[in-house]
Amino acid sequence: NDFKEALAQDEISLHYQPIIRLQTGEVAGFEALMRWQHPEKGFISPGIFIPVIEESGLIVLASRWALREACLALKRVEGRSGAKDLFMAVNFSSHDFASEDFVDGVYTTISESDVDPGQVHLEITERLLIHQPDNAKETLEMCRKAGMSIAIDDFGTGYSSLSYLHYFPIDTLKIDQSFVRDMTKNEASLELVKSIIALGKNMKMKVVAEGVEHKEEALLLRDLNCDLAQGYYFARPAPEKDVTELVKNWDPRAKL
């Protein structure tokens, strides 16, 4: 109930974390992340409220709102910073995919914001593919046909067979931050990261490393030929105004 009221009262906002091209150091795009500043309880972590709104079904309303806000923000950031061809990654859940008008709703929202569908990356988890394989495939194929890209979030943490990688229309693999965080001190994590990057390359997919917190990790990922990365080392999630200034003043050589 609080969350539904919060949407109406503009207590929910989006922060945007830059995603960097490792070979050039340029800002490639952003991931949109939901934030809730409650007037009485203060900041409420997404780890607390996201599972609750998923269980209640409010996640569908929240996802549509987030997509619309993120697309409008992307258009404004490009216009004010002079940057071109940035993308926006937005997370969706199994509840979103269960909605009969999901594809039409997403496409309409993107069209109304005047963003090219190719600039929108739909992020989903392996769990969605496991539990709703046939429905997910049909929906993802329709999204891909409409021009959107599909990314698997937290790749490597699920329990599904790798066979789904050729069954579903997937464009991007996102390496879970737990592997990235451990790869400079744990040989097994490093080998796993190498394997995911190689797998992505072999299947003509882009690979994004999440949770990069140190320069050593960024340079290693670049040397391993990982395409993209995000994490506190590059920039923390921030409001639209701040990321606009970040893009305008970004020095591609500063971090790599």
Salt bridges, closest charged atoms under 4 A:
ASP2 OD2 - HIS38 NE2 3.25
ASP2 OD2 - LYS41 NZ 3.31
GLU31 OE1 - LYS174 NZ 3.21
ASP101 OD1 - ARG64 NH2 3.16
ASP114 OD2 - LYS75 NZ 3.73
GLU123 OE2 - LYS174 NZ 2.66
ASP171 OD1 - ARG144 NH2 3.19
GLU191 OE2 - LYS194 NZ 3.55
GLU210 OE2 - LYS174 NZ 3.63
ASP223 OD1 - ARG222 NE 3.83
ASP227 OD1 - LYS201 NZ 2.67
GLU240 OE2 - ARG76 NE 2.77
GLU240 OE2 - ARG80 NH1 3.45
GLU245 OE2 - LYS248 NZ 3.58
ASP251 OD1 - ARG253 NE 3.33
